[in-house]
Amino acid sequence: MKFPLFRRKPRGPDTISVLYGTIVAQARLPCFYRNYAVADTVNGRFDLIVLHLALLLDRLALDPALKTLGQGVFDRFCQDMDHNLREMGIGDMKVPKEMQRMGEAFYGRAQAYQAALAAPGEQALVDAVARNIYGGSPQAAAMAPRLAAYMRLAVRDLAAQGTARLAAGELDLPDPAAAFKAIG
């Protein structure tokens, strides 16, 4: 056992669970389904969890001290998705294939959001939201710009949160109902 005093302590599961729980709680807020017209389905809820997770992981990746925390939150997401699949009755033999599909969906959406947030103007983000959240449905034209504006607020709020607060499991996301009214 070499230098146990200098070994980094791994992030506790409580911090990871609190951060992930905050994301899930935010994604389940009724105003996303009522005001922003996101489909209140398993897929709609998954899409909102992915949206918030992608934004948080991008913020955590900016700080080298938080990268391991980001991996822990992603691992917790995978555990949650595995648990939910089993709870929905997906058989043990199909779970790995469904997890692979969910992983591909996550990475595809995360890359699309990251590229759209970095692009000049708003249209790229509106298009990414319309495609990934609304699937090109009739609500997309009216609601995608509003949800894209909410995402920009969330990115701004995440950027303003310090390393110590995030490392302690403190996460503040914008109130989507207030954002909807302000965007309105």
Salt bridges, closest charged atoms under 4 A:
ASP40 OD1 - ARG45 NH2 2.82
ASP47 OD1 - ARG109 NE 3.00
ASP82 OD1 - ARG86 NE 2.75
GLU87 OE2 - HIS83 NE2 3.18
ASP92 OD1 - ARG86 NH1 2.47
GLU98 OE1 - ARG101 NH2 2.72
GLU122 OE1 - ARG152 NE 3.17
ASP157 OD1 - ARG156 NH2 2.90
GLU170 OE1 - ARG165 NE 2.94
ASP172 OD2 - ARG165 NH2 2.74
